[in-house]
Amino acid sequence: MPSYTVYLEQLPGMLEAWAKDHAVYVPVQTEPGFYDYAPWREDVEIAWEFDVAYNSPKRFLMPPKEELIAFDAEKYTAKATFEAPAQMVFGVHPYDVRAIAQLDQIMESGAPDQYYLRRRENTVIMALDPLRVSETAFWSTMGAGECDLGFDLYWTKIGPAAFLVRVGSARGEELLMAAGKPVKASTSERDAACRAQEAVRRVADRRGLRFPWQEVPAVLDRSWNSGLWRERSEMCLGCGSCNVVCPTCYCFDVREEMDLSMKSGTRYRTWDACMLSSFALIAGGHNFREKALERYRHRYFRKGKYIHDMVGELGCVGCGRCVRACTARIANPMEVYNALWEETR
Amino acid sequence: MSRKNFSPYVPRPATLVRKERLSDLVTLFEFAPDNGRPLAHKPGQFIQVSVFGVGEAPFSISSFPDPGNHHFEIAVRKTGTVTNALHALKEGDKAAIRGPYGSFFPIQEFVGKDTIFIAGGLGYIPLRSLLRYQLRHRDEFGRIILLVGTRNPSERIFVDRLEELAKRPDVEVHETVDVPDKDWKGNVGVVTTLLPKLTFDPDNTYVAMVGPPVMYRFVIGGCQELGISPRRIYVSLERKMKCGLGKCGHCQINGINACIDGPVFRYTDIESLQEAL
């Protein structure tokens, strides 16, 4: 994988060039201590030291509300409505790149989801090594501290004014070449990138799973009847915040609305949440996961076992967003899996 | 159309050709797809039916696959927004369909064997597809034993057809209701109570059962007590199939999706799943 050195002073020009044919998003501070992606403009200050974006980048690939079809309710015809704007998300931490790569796999499998895949195809992912670790993160112990696919370019800050940029795709390299004149990285610059990654990983390793992540599915196999599910779910408000902020949650509802003419309309999907009490409720009133305990347990099994069965990696990348978003302070995959491991070892 | 332009969410129009009242709340709908092509479904599969402006919902296909007839039937209980809208349709009105989706009863496995159909309430609707297939190809199958349980006599569906079937020498029909009314002269009790009354060769018998969630454990237990191998018991599980494509997550049973891995399962494939039954 070729790598280049890019200087901080080159970056505004590059972003400006890329913004000509992409909607470019960068991490910014929204409030003290809170970060999120925002459209890049010349005067936007990129939050290089952001620890985690409050909302995950999944929204660029699977918007909270996405039109699927437009229908004519008189002629009873319908057609697909695809929308896939050219966009670039600059500054995606490795755990989020892992989440995207996981969504890629899931959306490609079985009946390929062209709505997702077309957006994905038109989305440039600029990975970026974190400089700080969020207080609630545990990604380094979830096998999500690094990524080798799912990005176009991978940026590592080496020193105050330079980046090592590794190429992840032909498109990434073309964009880099078209926007500036980067020089090939030297061995010492590549070493500097390794040191920078190691430094942040040492911090990240301080908290996390107390056992190898590969064992999470087996721990869950022993934990269906654990008392933990009741203890923690008793406080669950069923708000679905953990689902919404999760970079790998992709469940959706399908709804529709008519135009004012009442002759045509659109059907769309919206994010849904398995923690909402209505998630498995069917017409006629039967609820297949009626209790908060059942919904709470389902979510942790989904992240720690069912997704693993599908793609061979955990459905939780350890970003820690759900820990911060949970108003009842019960969402915490690291604590849950550690406790179950302790209980069943 | 290239693969990239394909959306499985685009439904195709179908015209309602016949409506038939089955009970106070349940109506049989016969549709003809406007493209003139049969659904090419297999017994046990389901389709998504849309009423534009109201929504889309999954329904078991109640008719049997017939290459010579592109019409198909669903039976719908009036219980939510989409089913209410369907009931409001008049013959000649349109709906939109996509599918068929999901797994199905393995017809070839049943060939030469006896089949016990166990229907609880609306479970008769999907079973009817398999039953009618077997009746159409009657020589290929052994005994056909039909156990039908309904909550009360007023909720019975397909009553005329059941009476006709009961007259046939090659079909055995046993009905029961949970709660009788003053005119009911038949069996009383849940459908499980019909099982011990049967005589059959458990080694040559398949079971196909569909009913409300509460029914399965009891009936499967009853079948096993009578010596039927769990490998020859097939169930169809209802869940909230929203996308039908294994993506939206609503119909998950533990780690599997009822919409693509089911709705029809061999019992031994799901007996270890805590959320299945």
Interface residues (C-beta under 8 A of the other chain):
Chain A: L68 I69 F71 D72 A73 Y76 T77 A78 K79 A80 F82 I106 M107 G110 A111 P112 D113 Q114 Y115 L117 R118 W224 Y250 C251 F252 D253 V254 R255 E256 M258 M262 G265 R267 R269 D272 C274 F279 A280 L281 I282 A283 G284 H286 F288 R289 E294 H298 F301 R302 K305 Y306 D309 M310
Chain B: R3 K4 N5 F6 S7 P8 Y9 V10 P11 P13 D34 S50 F52 G53 V54 G55 E56 A57 R77 T79 G80 V82 T83 K94 A95 A96 P212 P213 E238 R239 K240 K242 C243 L245 G246 K247 C248 G249 H250 Q252 N254 G255 I260 Q274 E275
